[in-house]
Amino acid sequence: MAQIENSANVRKGRSFSHNKKHILRIDMTPMVDLGFLLITFFVFTTTMSTPKATDLFMPKDDISPPQALPTSLALSLLLDDNNKVFYYNGDFKEAVSANKIFETNYSTYEGIGKIIRQKQKDIDASGKFADGRKGLMLLIKPTSGSVYKNVIDALDEAVINDVRKYAIVEPGNEEISYIKNHDFD
């Protein structure tokens, strides 16, 4: 009878291995690796995107009056609308009377950068000042028509050309009316 059952199982193609239970095993190593990679990525990117701030230097509260700036060390930039920049050396009234107010642009090689480097060369060549080119005082005067990007571009040129003394100053009414009423083309 056993032979009949075996032959019947063989004929039908059945085997007795269907009673074995398979153990499912999941390897978690790749998942742990992926977790550490993600943690590393987020830690690295958050430290790279920390906000940057510049130092703000305020004048000290001295009771002594401020020292006058020699006009030969002053360079004023008037930032106007449509990316126009007007500049003059020294005192505004003297520049107007001598017709020495000029227009330039924000170019590093032909604009503000060139003007700053030329002023630094002129200060060095004069030999009047012990600080030399480091004594240059750059006055950045944005008008109401200028945009924030223009101020940043002017400050970038000051940093690029190693200007040690610079200030953002509100332009005078006579400066604003002069650049609005004169054709610089």
C-alpha positions as CSV (number, residue, x, y, z in Angstrom):
1,M,0.0,0.0,0.0
2,A,2.9,2.3,0.6
3,Q,4.1,1.7,-2.9
4,I,0.8,2.7,-4.3
5,E,0.8,6.0,-2.3
6,N,4.4,6.8,-3.4
7,S,3.6,6.0,-7.0
8,A,0.5,8.2,-6.8
9,N,2.5,11.1,-5.3
10,V,5.2,10.7,-7.9
11,R,2.7,10.6,-10.7
12,K,1.0,13.8,-9.7
13,G,4.4,15.6,-9.3
14,R,4.0,16.3,-5.6
15,S,6.8,16.4,-3.1
16,F,6.7,16.5,0.6
17,S,8.9,19.6,0.9
18,H,5.8,21.9,1.1
19,N,5.7,21.4,4.9
20,K,9.0,23.4,5.4
21,K,8.6,26.9,6.8
22,H,10.7,29.7,5.3
23,I,12.2,32.2,7.7
24,L,12.1,35.7,6.4
25,R,15.2,37.7,7.3
26,I,15.6,41.4,6.5
27,D,19.1,42.9,6.5
28,M,18.9,46.4,8.1
29,T,22.5,47.4,7.4
30,P,21.7,49.4,4.2
31,M,18.8,51.2,6.1
32,V,21.2,52.2,8.9
33,D,23.7,53.4,6.4
34,L,21.1,55.5,4.7
35,G,20.0,57.0,8.0
36,F,23.5,58.1,8.9
37,L,24.0,59.6,5.4
38,L,20.8,61.6,5.8
39,I,21.8,62.8,9.3
40,T,25.2,63.8,8.0
41,F,23.7,65.6,5.0
42,F,21.3,67.7,7.2
43,V,23.9,68.5,9.8
44,F,26.3,69.7,7.1
45,T,23.7,71.8,5.2
46,T,22.4,73.5,8.3
47,T,25.8,74.6,9.4
48,M,26.6,75.9,5.9
49,S,23.5,78.1,5.8
50,T,24.1,80.0,9.0
51,P,23.3,83.7,8.6
52,K,26.2,86.0,8.2
53,A,26.4,89.5,9.7
54,T,28.8,92.4,9.3
55,D,30.3,94.3,12.1
56,L,28.8,97.7,12.9
57,F,31.3,100.2,14.1
58,M,29.7,103.1,15.9
59,P,31.6,106.3,16.9
60,K,32.7,106.5,20.5
61,D,30.9,108.9,22.8
62,D,33.8,111.4,23.1
63,I,33.2,114.9,24.2
64,S,35.9,116.2,21.9
65,P,34.6,117.6,18.6
66,P,35.3,115.4,15.6
67,Q,38.4,116.2,13.5
68,A,37.8,117.8,10.2
69,L,38.4,115.6,7.2
70,P,40.9,117.1,4.7
71,T,39.0,117.6,1.4
72,S,41.7,116.0,-0.6
73,L,41.0,112.6,1.2
74,A,37.2,112.6,0.5
75,L,35.6,110.9,-2.4
76,S,31.8,111.1,-2.6
77,L,29.6,108.7,-4.5
78,L,26.0,109.8,-5.3
79,L,23.9,106.7,-6.1
80,D,20.9,107.6,-8.2
81,D,18.1,105.7,-10.1
82,N,18.7,103.7,-13.2
83,N,22.1,102.5,-11.9
84,K,23.6,105.9,-12.3
85,V,26.5,107.0,-10.1
86,F,27.9,110.5,-9.8
87,Y,31.1,111.3,-8.0
88,Y,33.2,114.2,-6.9
89,N,36.4,114.7,-4.9
90,G,36.5,116.9,-1.8
91,D,33.9,119.5,-1.1
92,F,30.6,119.7,-3.1
93,K,30.6,123.4,-3.5
94,E,34.1,123.4,-4.8
95,A,33.3,120.6,-7.2
96,V,30.3,122.4,-8.6
97,S,32.2,125.7,-9.1
98,A,35.0,123.8,-10.9
99,N,32.5,121.6,-12.8
100,K,34.1,118.5,-11.4
101,I,31.1,116.3,-10.8
102,F,31.2,113.2,-13.1
103,E,29.0,110.3,-14.0
104,T,30.1,106.6,-13.9
105,N,28.7,103.2,-13.4
106,Y,29.1,100.1,-11.2
107,S,31.7,98.3,-13.3
108,T,34.8,97.1,-11.4
109,Y,37.2,98.0,-14.2
110,E,35.7,101.1,-15.7
111,G,33.3,102.4,-13.0
112,I,33.4,102.9,-9.3
113,G,36.4,100.5,-8.9
114,K,38.5,102.5,-11.3
115,I,37.6,105.8,-9.6
116,I,38.5,104.5,-6.2
117,R,41.9,103.1,-7.4
118,Q,42.7,106.4,-9.2
119,K,41.9,108.4,-6.0
120,Q,44.1,106.1,-4.0
121,K,47.0,106.6,-6.5
122,D,46.5,110.4,-6.3
123,I,46.7,110.3,-2.5
124,D,49.8,108.2,-2.6
125,A,51.4,110.4,-5.2
126,S,50.7,113.6,-3.2
127,G,52.8,112.4,-0.3
128,K,50.9,114.8,2.0
129,F,49.5,112.1,4.3
130,A,51.3,109.6,6.5
131,D,48.5,107.0,6.0
132,G,48.7,107.3,2.3
133,R,45.9,105.5,0.5
134,K,44.5,104.2,3.8
135,G,43.4,107.7,4.6
136,L,40.8,107.8,1.8
137,M,37.3,108.5,3.1
138,L,34.6,107.1,0.8
139,L,31.2,108.8,1.3
140,I,28.4,106.7,-0.2
141,K,25.3,108.8,-0.6
142,P,22.3,106.9,-1.9
143,T,19.4,109.0,-3.2
144,S,15.7,108.0,-2.8
145,G,15.9,106.6,-6.4
146,S,18.7,104.2,-5.8
147,V,18.0,100.6,-4.8
148,Y,19.5,98.4,-2.1
149,K,21.6,96.5,-4.6
150,N,23.4,99.8,-5.6
151,V,24.4,100.4,-2.0
152,I,25.7,96.8,-1.7
153,D,27.7,97.2,-5.0
154,A,29.3,100.4,-3.7
155,L,30.2,98.7,-0.4
156,D,31.6,95.7,-2.3
157,E,33.9,98.0,-4.3
158,A,35.1,99.6,-1.0
159,V,36.0,96.2,0.3
160,I,37.5,95.0,-2.9
161,N,39.8,98.1,-3.2
162,D,40.7,98.0,0.5
163,V,39.1,101.3,1.5
164,R,39.5,101.4,5.3
165,K,37.2,104.4,5.9
166,Y,33.8,104.6,4.4
167,A,30.4,105.7,5.5
168,I,26.8,105.7,4.2
169,V,25.6,109.3,4.4
170,E,22.3,110.9,3.4
171,P,22.9,113.2,0.4
172,G,22.3,116.9,0.9
173,N,19.4,118.7,-0.8
174,E,21.8,120.7,-3.0
175,E,23.4,117.5,-4.2
176,I,20.1,115.9,-5.1
177,S,18.8,119.0,-6.9
178,Y,22.1,119.3,-8.8
179,I,22.1,115.8,-10.2
180,K,18.3,116.1,-11.1
181,N,18.8,119.4,-12.9
182,H,22.0,118.7,-14.8
183,D,22.5,116.6,-17.9
184,F,25.6,114.5,-17.6
185,D,25.6,112.9,-21.1
